[in-house]
Amino acid sequence: MNNDAHIQADYLPLLWESTIAFLYSEDYAEHLIEFLKDKKISTVLDCACGIGFPSIQVSKAGFDVICSDGYADMLERFQKNCQDAGVTIPVKHLTWSQLYTLYRTFDIVLCRGNSIIYVDSWTHVLDPSIETVLNHIRFSLQKMYCLLNEGGFLYVDISSSREYAAGPRIHEDFGERVFDGEKVHLTWDITHDWDKRVRAVKSLRTIDGIAYTHEYSGFLLKHEELVEILTDVGFEKVEKIALPGERLYDVYIAYK
């Protein structure tokens, strides 16, 4: 039996939740919290919060957290997860262009999970214009910059240089785990089209013998382009860091 996640859109947040354990080590949230403490962070905006990982853990560690996401179905799961964890986190259904409506600033903005490359494509076909996508990425990062306190930080990650070197076709078999009492097996087939600058992913999750496919496309953003855009929008310094527990993406910290 095959189930297309584009048809069963309301099931996608649950499928994504079953994916988290494959992508990050169990101690990733702990290492992120230590990073925030080292940087003397107090206030946090997660502007691509999805189902709440790792913002729920960050909130439980005592940080002042606000969350937003542009995908309403994810936020329904987010609110359930907050309730299950016994935390209350203010959350808004906002695109990055609407972040200004929060009317406050933060010590750090998190844009995690390779989210920035889906600026034009998470719920629809990727715009074929490379320049258009780059401009939208620049506009979104500018909005994040404006939400930071002086001396604040932006945490943003993208597809790793290791993945780029392994392309243009990559098969990732993440193996099998138990999630909510069910056996889940996850594979990704990733294709890089550098002419069109498209990173296409076919995700196959098999849950107790039932296969669920989810296909989506993002922008092949070069690392040097990200650093250049971050500098252009006003950040004084950009550095790539190694954060323990982060398995798939390369993390950049931009300093305001």
VOZASE-513132 format. One record per residue: y, x, z of N, C-alpha, C in turn; chain. Coordinates in steps of 0.1 Angstrom, whole numbers, padded with zeros to 4 digits. Each point is the difference from the previous one (the first is absolute). Layout:
// VOZASE-513132
((Y X Z) (Y X Z) (Y X Z) 'A') ...
This chain:
// VOZASE-513132
((-0012 0009 0000) (0012 -0009 0000) (0012 0009 0000) 'A') ((0010 -0003 -0009) (0012 0008 -0001) (0012 -0009 0004) 'A') ((0009 0005 0008) (0012 -0008 0004) (0012 0008 -0004) 'A') ((0008 -0005 -0008) (0012 0007 -0004) (0011 -0002 0010) 'A') ((0005 0011 0006) (0010 -0002 0011) (0013 -0006 -0005) 'A') ((0003 0002 -0013) (0012 -0007 -0006) (-0001 -0015 0001) 'A') ((-0013 -0005 -0002) (-0002 -0015 0001) (0000 -0004 0015) 'A') ((-0007 0008 0008) (-0001 -0003 0015) (0011 0008 0007) 'A') ((0012 -0002 -0003) (0011 0008 0006) (0001 -0001 0015) 'A') ((-0004 -0012 0005) (0001 -0001 0015) (-0011 0008 0007) 'A') ((-0010 0005 -0007) (-0010 0008 0006) (0004 0015 -0001) 'A') ((0010 0004 -0008) (0003 0014 -0001) (0004 0007 0013) 'A') ((0008 -0006 0009) (0003 0006 0012) (-0013 0004 0008) 'A') ((-0009 -0009 0001) (-0013 0003 0007) (-0007 0012 -0007) 'A') ((-0001 0000 -0013) (-0006 0011 -0007) (0007 0013 0003) 'A') ((0014 -0001 0000) (0007 0012 0003) (-0002 0005 0014) 'A') ((-0002 -0009 0009) (-0002 0004 0014) (-0014 0007 0001) 'A') ((-0009 -0004 -0008) (-0013 0007 0001) (0000 0013 -0007) 'A') ((0011 0003 -0007) (0002 0013 -0007) (0006 0011 0009) 'A') ((0008 -0004 0010) (0007 0009 0008) (-0009 0011 0006) 'A') ((-0011 -0004 0006) (-0009 0010 0006) (-0005 0011 -0009) 'A') ((-0001 -0004 -0013) (-0004 0010 -0010) (0010 0010 -0003) 'A') ((0013 -0004 0000) (0011 0008 -0005) (0005 0010 0011) 'A') ((0000 -0004 0013) (0006 0008 0010) (-0011 0003 0011) 'A') ((0001 0012 0006) (-0008 0003 0011) (0004 -0008 0012) 'A') ((-0009 -0001 0010) (0002 -0009 0012) (0012 0005 0008) 'A') ((0003 0013 -0001) (0011 0005 0008) (0013 0001 -0008) 'A') ((0001 -0006 -0012) (0013 0001 -0007) (0011 -0006 0007) 'A') ((-0001 -0012 0006) (0011 -0006 0007) (0004 0009 0012) 'A') ((-0009 0006 0007) (0003 0008 0011) (0009 0012 -0005) 'A') ((-0004 0006 -0011) (0008 0011 -0005) (0014 -0004 -0005) 'A') ((0001 -0012 -0006) (0013 -0005 -0004) (0008 -0002 0013) 'A') ((-0005 -0006 0010) (0007 -0002 0013) (0005 0013 0006) 'A') ((-0008 0010 -0001) (0004 0013 0005) (0012 0006 -0008) 'A') ((-0001 -0002 -0013) (0011 0004 -0009) (0013 -0007 0004) 'A') ((-0001 -0013 0002) (0012 -0008 0004) (0006 0005 0013) 'A') ((-0009 0003 0009) (0005 0005 0013) (0006 0014 -0001) 'A') ((-0006 0008 -0008) (0006 0014 -0002) (0014 -0001 -0007) 'A') ((0002 -0010 -0008) (0013 -0002 -0007) (0010 -0008 0009) 'A') ((-0004 -0004 0012) (0009 -0007 0009) (0004 -0014 -0006) 'A') ((-0010 -0006 -0006) (0002 -0013 -0007) (0000 -0011 0011) 'A') ((0009 -0010 -0002) (-0001 -0012 0009) (-0002 -0013 -0008) 'A') ((0008 -0001 -0011) (0000 -0012 -0008) (-0007 0002 -0013) 'A') ((-0009 -0009 -0004) (-0008 0002 -0012) (0001 -0012 -0009) 'A') ((0002 0002 -0013) (-0002 -0011 -0010) (-0012 0004 -0009) 'A') ((-0010 -0009 -0001) (-0010 0002 -0009) (0002 -0010 -0011) 'A') ((0005 0005 -0012) (0005 -0009 -0011) (-0011 -0003 -0010) 'A') ((-0013 0004 0003) (-0011 -0003 -0008) (-0012 -0002 0009) 'A') ((0002 -0009 0010) (-0009 -0001 0011) (-0014 -0006 -0003) 'A') ((-0001 -0008 -0011) (-0013 -0005 -0003) (-0006 -0008 0012) 'A') ((-0012 0003 0003) (-0007 -0007 0011) (0003 0005 0014) 'A') ((0008 0010 0001) (0004 0005 0013) (-0005 0014 0004) 'A') ((-0007 0006 -0008) (-0004 0014 0003) (0009 0010 -0006) 'A') ((0006 0009 0008) (-0003 0003 0014) (0011 -0005 0009) 'A') ((0009 -0009 -0005) (0011 -0005 0008) (-0004 -0006 0013) 'A') ((-0011 -0007 0000) (-0004 -0007 0013) (-0003 0011 0010) 'A') ((-0007 0011 -0004) (-0003 0011 0009) (0013 0007 0005) 'A') ((0009 0001 -0009) (0013 0007 0003) (0008 -0009 0010) 'A') ((0000 -0013 -0002) (0006 -0009 0010) (-0006 0000 0013) 'A') ((-0014 0001 0001) (-0007 0000 0012) (0003 0013 0008) 'A') ((0004 0011 -0008) (0003 0013 0007) (0014 0000 0006) 'A') ((0008 -0011 -0002) (0013 -0002 0007) (0012 0002 -0009) 'A') ((-0002 0001 -0013) (0011 0001 -0009) (0006 -0014 -0004) 'A') ((0013 0000 -0003) (0007 -0012 -0004) (-0003 -0002 -0015) 'A') ((-0009 -0009 -0004) (-0004 -0001 -0014) (0004 -0013 -0006) 'A') ((0005 0000 -0012) (0002 -0011 -0009) (-0007 0002 -0013) 'A') ((-0006 -0011 -0005) (-0008 0002 -0012) (0005 -0010 -0011) 'A') ((-0003 0004 -0013) (0003 -0008 -0011) (-0010 0003 -0011) 'A') ((-0002 -0010 -0009) (-0008 0002 -0011) (0004 -0010 -0011) 'A') ((-0002 0003 -0012) (0003 -0009 -0011) (-0011 -0010 -0004) 'A') ((-0011 0001 0007) (-0012 -0008 -0004) (-0003 -0009 0012) 'A') ((0002 -0013 -0002) (-0001 -0010 0011) (-0014 -0001 0006) 'A') ((-0010 0001 -0009) (-0014 -0002 0005) (-0003 0011 0009) 'A') ((0005 0012 -0002) (-0003 0012 0009) (0006 -0003 0014) 'A') ((0012 -0007 0000) (0007 -0002 0013) (-0007 -0010 0008) 'A') ((-0007 -0010 -0006) (-0008 -0009 0007) (-0011 0007 0008) 'A') ((-0007 0010 -0007) (-0010 0007 0007) (0006 0010 0011) 'A') ((0012 0005 -0003) (0007 0008 0009) (0003 -0007 0013) 'A') ((0004 -0013 -0001) (0003 -0008 0012) (-0012 -0003 0008) 'A') ((-0011 -0002 -0007) (-0013 -0002 0007) (-0004 0013 0008) 'A') ((0001 0011 -0007) (-0004 0013 0006) (0009 0003 0012) 'A') ((0013 -0003 -0001) (0009 0002 0012) (-0005 -0009 0012) 'A') ((-0003 -0012 -0003) (-0005 -0009 0010) (-0013 0005 0007) 'A') ((-0009 0004 -0009) (-0013 0006 0005) (0003 0012 0009) 'A') ((0010 0008 -0004) (0003 0013 0008) (0009 -0003 0012) 'A') ((0005 -0012 0001) (0008 -0003 0012) (0014 0006 -0001) 'A') ((0005 0002 -0012) (0014 0005 -0002) (0009 -0010 -0008) 'A') ((0013 0001 0002) (0009 -0008 -0007) (0009 0010 -0008) 'A') ((0000 -0001 -0013) (0008 0009 -0009) (0008 -0009 -0009) 'A') ((0013 0001 0000) (0008 -0008 -0010) (-0004 0004 -0014) 'A') ((-0002 -0010 -0008) (-0004 0003 -0014) (0008 -0009 -0010) 'A') ((0003 0006 -0011) (0008 -0007 -0010) (-0007 0001 -0014) 'A') ((0000 -0011 -0007) (-0005 0000 -0014) (0012 0005 -0009) 'A') ((0000 0013 -0003) (0011 0005 -0008) (-0005 0010 -0010) 'A') ((0007 0000 -0012) (-0002 0011 -0009) (0009 0011 0004) 'A') ((-0002 0012 -0006) (0009 0011 0004) (0014 -0002 -0003) 'A') ((0003 -0008 -0011) (0014 -0002 -0003) (0007 -0010 0010) 'A') ((-0008 -0006 0008) (0005 -0009 0010) (0001 0006 0014) 'A') ((-0003 0012 0002) (-0001 0006 0013) (0013 0000 0007) 'A') ((0011 0000 -0008) (0014 0000 0007) (0002 -0012 0009) 'A') ((-0008 -0011 -0003) (0002 -0012 0008) (-0006 0002 0015) 'A') ((-0005 0011 0003) (-0004 0003 0014) (0012 0003 0008) 'A') ((0011 0005 -0006) (0012 0002 0007) (-0001 0009 0012) 'A') ((-0008 0010 -0001) (-0001 0010 0011) (-0006 0013 -0006) 'A') ((0000 0011 0008) (-0005 0013 -0005) (-0011 0005 0010) 'A') ((-0007 0010 -0005) (-0012 0004 0007) (0000 0016 0001) 'A') ((-0008 0005 0009) (-0002 0014 0000) (-0010 0005 -0011) 'A') ((-0009 -0009 -0004) (-0009 0004 -0011) (-0004 -0013 -0007) 'A') ((-0001 0002 -0013) (-0006 -0011 -0009) (-0013 0006 -0006) 'A') ((-0010 -0009 0001) (-0013 0004 -0005) (-0002 -0008 -0013) 'A') ((-0004 0008 -0010) (-0004 -0006 -0013) (-0013 0006 -0004) 'A') ((-0011 -0005 0006) (-0013 0007 0000) (-0009 -0006 -0010) 'A') ((-0012 0006 -0001) (-0011 -0006 -0007) (0002 0000 -0015) 'A') ((0007 0011 -0005) (0003 0001 -0014) (0007 -0012 -0006) 'A') ((0008 -0007 0009) (0006 -0012 -0004) (0011 0002 -0011) 'A') ((0008 0011 0001) (0011 0001 -0009) (-0003 0000 -0014) 'A') ((-0012 0004 -0004) (-0004 0000 -0014) (-0003 -0014 -0006) 'A') ((0000 -0010 0009) (-0002 -0014 -0004) (0012 -0008 0000) 'A') ((0012 0006 -0001) (0013 -0006 0001) (0001 -0012 -0010) 'A') ((-0007 0002 -0011) (0001 -0010 -0011) (-0014 -0006 -0004) 'A') ((-0010 0001 0009) (-0013 -0003 -0006) (-0010 -0005 0010) 'A') ((0002 -0002 0012) (-0010 -0004 0010) (-0006 -0014 -0004) 'A') ((0009 -0009 -0004) (-0005 -0014 -0003) (0002 -0004 -0015) 'A') ((0004 0010 -0008) (0002 -0004 -0014) (-0002 0013 -0009) 'A') ((0000 -0002 -0013) (-0003 0012 -0009) (0012 0010 0001) 'A') ((-0004 0012 0000) (0010 0011 0001) (0010 -0001 -0012) 'A') ((0013 0001 0003) (0010 0001 -0010) (-0003 0012 -0009) 'A') ((0000 -0001 -0013) (-0003 0011 -0008) (0011 0011 -0001) 'A') ((0012 -0003 0004) (0011 0009 -0001) (0000 0010 0011) 'A') ((-0003 0012 -0003) (0000 0011 0011) (0013 0001 0007) 'A') ((0011 0000 -0008) (0013 0001 0006) (0003 -0012 0009) 'A') ((-0004 -0012 -0003) (0002 -0011 0008) (-0007 0001 0014) 'A') ((-0012 0005 0000) (-0008 0002 0012) (0007 0010 0009) 'A') ((0004 0012 -0007) (0006 0010 0008) (0013 -0005 0006) 'A') ((0008 -0008 -0007) (0012 -0005 0006) (-0003 -0010 0011) 'A') ((-0010 -0007 -0001) (-0004 -0010 0011) (-0005 0008 0012) 'A') ((-0007 0011 -0002) (-0004 0009 0011) (0013 0006 0007) 'A') ((0009 0004 -0008) (0012 0006 0005) (0008 -0010 0008) 'A') ((0001 -0012 -0005) (0008 -0011 0007) (-0007 -0003 0013) 'A') ((-0013 -0001 0000) (-0007 -0003 0012) (0001 0011 0011) 'A') ((-0001 0012 -0004) (0002 0011 0009) (0014 0001 0006) 'A') ((0010 -0004 -0009) (0014 -0001 0005) (0001 -0010 0011) 'A') ((-0006 -0012 -0002) (0000 -0010 0011) (-0006 0005 0013) 'A') ((-0011 0008 -0001) (-0006 0005 0012) (0009 0010 0007) 'A') ((0007 0008 -0009) (0009 0010 0006) (0011 -0007 0008) 'A') ((0005 -0011 -0005) (0011 -0007 0006) (-0004 -0006 0014) 'A') ((-0013 -0001 0002) (-0004 -0007 0012) (-0003 0011 0011) 'A') ((0003 0012 -0003) (-0003 0011 0010) (0012 0004 0008) 'A') ((-0002 0002 0013) (0010 0006 0008) (0003 0015 -0005) 'A') ((0012 0005 0003) (0003 0014 -0003) (-0010 0008 0007) 'A') ((-0006 0010 -0007) (-0011 0008 0005) (-0013 -0006 0000) 'A') ((-0001 -0012 -0007) (-0013 -0007 -0001) (-0009 0005 -0010) 'A') ((-0012 -0006 -0002) (-0010 0005 -0009) (-0006 -0011 -0008) 'A') ((-0004 0003 -0012) (-0008 -0008 -0008) (-0014 0006 -0002) 'A') ((-0010 -0008 0003) (-0014 0005 -0002) (-0005 -0008 -0013) 'A') ((-0003 0008 -0010) (-0004 -0006 -0013) (-0012 0008 -0005) 'A') ((-0010 -0007 -0005) (-0012 0008 -0006) (-0003 -0005 -0014) 'A') ((-0007 0009 -0007) (-0004 -0004 -0014) (-0013 0006 -0003) 'A') ((-0005 -0003 -0012) (-0013 0005 -0004) (0000 0015 0001) 'A') ((-0011 0006 0006) (0000 0014 0003) (0000 0009 -0013) 'A') ((0004 0012 0002) (-0001 0010 -0011) (-0014 0003 -0003) 'A') ((-0009 -0002 0010) (-0014 0002 -0002) (-0006 -0010 -0010) 'A') ((0005 -0013 0002) (-0005 -0010 -0009) (0006 0002 -0014) 'A') ((0012 0004 -0001) (0006 0003 -0014) (-0008 0011 -0007) 'A') ((-0004 0010 0008) (-0007 0011 -0006) (-0014 -0004 -0005) 'A') ((-0006 -0010 0007) (-0013 -0004 -0003) (-0001 -0010 -0011) 'A') ((0011 -0006 -0005) (0000 -0010 -0010) (-0004 0006 -0014) 'A') ((0001 -0009 -0010) (0006 -0013 0000) (-0010 -0011 0004) 'A') ((-0012 0003 0002) (-0010 -0011 0005) (-0006 0005 0012) 'A') ((0000 -0008 0011) (-0005 0003 0013) (-0009 -0011 0005) 'A') ((-0011 0003 0005) (-0009 -0009 0006) (-0001 0004 0015) 'A') ((0004 -0009 0009) (0000 0002 0014) (-0010 -0009 0007) 'A') ((-0011 0005 0005) (-0010 -0008 0008) (0003 0003 0014) 'A') ((0005 -0010 0007) (0003 0001 0014) (-0011 -0002 0010) 'A') ((-0012 -0005 -0006) (-0011 -0002 0009) (0000 -0014 0006) 'A') ((-0008 -0001 0010) (-0002 -0014 0007) (0005 0001 0014) 'A') ((0006 -0011 0005) (0004 -0002 0014) (-0003 -0014 0004) 'A') ((0000 -0003 0013) (-0002 -0013 0005) (0014 -0006 0004) 'A') ((0003 -0011 -0005) (0013 -0006 0003) (-0002 -0015 0003) 'A') ((0004 -0004 0013) (-0002 -0013 0004) (-0015 -0005 -0001) 'A') ((-0009 0010 0003) (-0014 -0003 0000) (-0006 0000 -0014) 'A') ((0008 0003 -0010) (-0006 0000 -0014) (0001 0014 -0006) 'A') ((-0010 0003 -0008) (-0001 0013 -0007) (0010 0000 -0012) 'A') ((0008 0010 0000) (0010 0000 -0011) (-0001 0014 -0007) 'A') ((-0001 0000 -0013) (-0001 0012 -0008) (0012 0000 -0009) 'A') ((0007 0011 -0001) (0012 0001 -0008) (0000 0011 -0010) 'A') ((0004 -0004 -0013) (0002 0011 -0010) (0013 -0003 -0007) 'A') ((0006 0011 -0004) (0012 -0001 -0009) (-0002 0007 -0013) 'A') ((0004 -0006 -0011) (0001 0007 -0013) (0015 0001 -0003) 'A') ((0005 0012 -0001) (0014 0002 -0003) (0002 0007 -0013) 'A') ((0009 -0005 -0008) (0004 0005 -0013) (0014 0004 -0001) 'A') ((0003 0012 -0004) (0014 0004 -0002) (0004 0000 -0015) 'A') ((0010 -0007 -0004) (0005 0000 -0013) (0014 0006 0000) 'A') ((0001 0013 -0002) (0013 0007 0001) (0010 -0003 -0011) 'A') ((-0005 -0005 -0011) (0009 -0004 -0011) (0008 -0013 0005) 'A') ((-0007 -0009 0006) (0006 -0013 0004) (0005 0001 0015) 'A') ((-0005 0011 0007) (0003 0002 0014) (-0006 -0011 0008) 'A') ((-0012 -0003 -0002) (-0007 -0011 0007) (-0012 0005 0007) 'A') ((-0001 -0003 0013) (-0012 0003 0008) (-0007 -0013 0003) 'A') ((-0011 -0002 -0007) (-0008 -0012 0001) (-0012 0002 0009) 'A') ((-0002 -0010 0009) (-0011 0000 0010) (-0009 -0012 -0002) 'A') ((-0013 0002 0000) (-0009 -0011 0001) (-0008 0003 0013) 'A') ((0003 -0009 0009) (-0006 0001 0013) (-0012 -0010 0001) 'A') ((-0012 0005 0004) (-0012 -0008 0002) (-0004 0000 0014) 'A') ((0000 -0011 0007) (-0005 -0001 0013) (-0013 -0009 0000) 'A') ((-0010 0005 0005) (-0013 -0008 0001) (-0001 -0003 0015) 'A') ((0000 -0013 0003) (0000 -0005 0014) (-0013 -0009 0002) 'A') ((-0010 0006 0007) (-0012 -0007 0002) (-0006 -0005 -0014) 'A') ((0000 0009 -0010) (-0006 -0002 -0013) (0009 -0008 -0009) 'A') ((0012 -0004 0004) (0009 -0008 -0009) (0011 0010 -0005) 'A') ((0002 0001 -0013) (0010 0010 -0005) (0013 -0007 -0003) 'A') ((0011 0007 0005) (0014 -0005 -0002) (0007 0011 -0007) 'A') ((0006 -0004 -0011) (0008 0010 -0008) (0015 -0003 0001) 'A') ((0007 0011 0000) (0015 -0002 0000) (0006 0011 -0009) 'A') ((0007 -0003 -0010) (0006 0009 -0009) (0015 -0001 0000) 'A') ((0006 0012 0001) (0015 0001 0002) (0005 0013 -0006) 'A') ((0013 0000 -0003) (0005 0012 -0006) (0013 0004 0007) 'A') ((0002 0013 0001) (0013 0005 0005) (0005 0011 -0009) 'A') ((0012 0005 0004) (0007 0010 -0008) (-0005 0014 0004) 'A') ((-0003 0009 -0010) (-0003 0014 0002) (0012 0007 0003) 'A') ((0004 0000 0013) (0012 0007 0004) (-0003 0015 0003) 'A') ((0008 0009 -0007) (-0002 0014 0002) (0006 0004 0014) 'A') ((-0006 0009 0006) (0005 0004 0013) (0014 0006 -0001) 'A') ((0003 0007 -0010) (0014 0006 -0002) (0010 -0011 -0003) 'A') ((-0005 -0011 -0006) (0009 -0011 -0002) (0004 -0007 0013) 'A') ((-0010 -0002 0009) (0003 -0006 0013) (0010 0009 0007) 'A') ((-0002 0013 0001) (0009 0008 0007) (0014 0000 -0006) 'A') ((0001 0000 -0013) (0013 -0001 -0006) (0007 -0013 0003) 'A') ((-0007 -0011 -0001) (0006 -0013 0003) (0004 -0001 0015) 'A') ((-0008 0005 0009) (0004 0000 0014) (0013 0008 0002) 'A') ((0001 0011 -0007) (0012 0008 0001) (0012 -0007 -0006) 'A') ((-0002 -0006 -0011) (0010 -0007 -0007) (0006 -0011 0008) 'A') ((-0008 -0008 0008) (0005 -0011 0007) (0006 0004 0013) 'A') ((0000 0013 0004) (0008 0005 0011) (-0007 0007 0011) 'A') ((-0014 0001 -0001) (-0007 0007 0011) (0004 0015 -0001) 'A') ((0002 0006 0012) (0004 0014 0000) (-0012 0010 -0001) 'A') ((-0011 -0004 0004) (-0012 0009 -0001) (-0013 -0009 -0002) 'A') ((-0009 0005 -0008) (-0012 -0007 -0002) (-0012 0010 0001) 'A') ((-0010 -0003 0008) (-0011 0009 0002) (-0013 -0007 -0001) 'A') ((-0010 0007 -0005) (-0013 -0006 0000) (-0008 0005 0012) 'A') ((-0006 -0009 0007) (-0007 0003 0012) (-0015 -0003 -0001) 'A') ((-0008 0006 0008) (-0014 -0003 0002) (-0002 -0008 0013) 'A') ((-0003 -0013 -0002) (-0002 -0008 0012) (-0015 -0002 0002) 'A') ((-0006 0005 0011) (-0015 -0002 0002) (-0004 -0015 -0001) 'A') ((-0011 -0002 -0006) (-0005 -0014 -0002) (0004 -0007 -0013) 'A') ((0010 0006 -0007) (0004 -0005 -0013) (-0009 0006 -0010) 'A') ((-0008 -0008 -0006) (-0011 0005 -0009) (0004 0001 -0015) 'A') ((0008 -0010 -0004) (0002 -0002 -0015) (0013 0003 -0005) 'A') ((0011 -0001 0008) (0013 0001 -0005) (0008 0012 0005) 'A') ((0010 0005 -0007) (0008 0011 0004) (0013 -0007 0007) 'A') ((0003 0005 0011) (0011 -0005 0009) (0013 0008 -0002) 'A') ((0011 -0006 -0002) (0013 0006 0000) (0009 -0006 0010) 'A') ((0007 0009 0007) (0010 -0004 0010) (0014 0003 -0005) 'A') ((0008 -0010 -0002) (0014 0002 -0004) (0010 -0002 0011) 'A') ((0009 0010 0002) (0009 0000 0011) (0014 -0004 -0004) 'A') ((0006 -0010 0007) (0013 -0004 -0003) (0010 0008 0008) 'A') 
